[in-house]
Amino acid sequence: MEKTTLYLPSELQLALREAARRQRRTMADLVREAVEAYLRSQTRPQLTSVGLGEDDDLAGADSEAYFRSRWASSH
């Protein structure tokens, strides 16, 4: 687990402290739970350009070979 510092408005920090006290949990536990719920609710970005186009002159295997040769020469 990583340590993170958050800056919260006083009112939010007080509300978080009170909620933690009422639920007999740590403030860190409540923040982790809230962040996890928020991130689960977000939609992941969809790739919009990879593999969407068709090219009758260039096969997928050809493009893979091209990238392999470029990668090998640069590393």
N, C-alpha and C positions, 0 to 999 in steps of 0.2 A: 504494500500500500504506500502511496506517495503522500507527503504532506503538502497541503495547499493553503495559502492565506487568502481569505476573502474579506473585502471591505463592504460592509453592509450599512445602510442607513440605520440610525439609532432605533427607530421604531421597529424595523424589521428584525434587528438583533434582539430587541426586547421580546418581541412576539415569538421568535425562535426559542429563546431561553425559557419562556413561559410554557410553550408547547412541549419542550423537552422535559421540563419539570413535571408537568401534568401526566405525561406518558411514561415517566421514569426511564427515559432514554437519553442518550447524549445528543448534544446539538449536532455533532459530526455525523451521527447515524441518521438524523432527520435530513440533513443536507444531502448526504449520499443518496438516500431514498428519493428525495425530490429531484435530484439531478438525473438519476437513473430513469425515473418516470418521464421526465421531460425529454430525454434523449430517445427513449422508446417511442414517444409520440411523434418524433420528427421523421419525415420521409427521407429516404436516402436518395441522393441525386442519381438520375439515370444517365448512362452514357448515351450521347446523342450522335456521335460520329463514327464510332468503331463498328465496322461490320454492317452498317446500314446501306451503303451504296453497293451497286453491282458493277463489275467491270468484266466484260467478255474477254478482254486482252490480258488480264492479270488474275491468275489463280491464287488462292490462299497459300498454297505451298510455295509458290514463287515469292510472295511477299515475305513469308517466314524465312526463306533462304536469304533474301536480300538483307533482312534485319540481322540474321545470324552473322553474315559476312561483315556487316558494318560494326556490329558489336565486337566481334573478334578482333578487328583491325584497330579499334579504339581502346582496347584493354590489354 
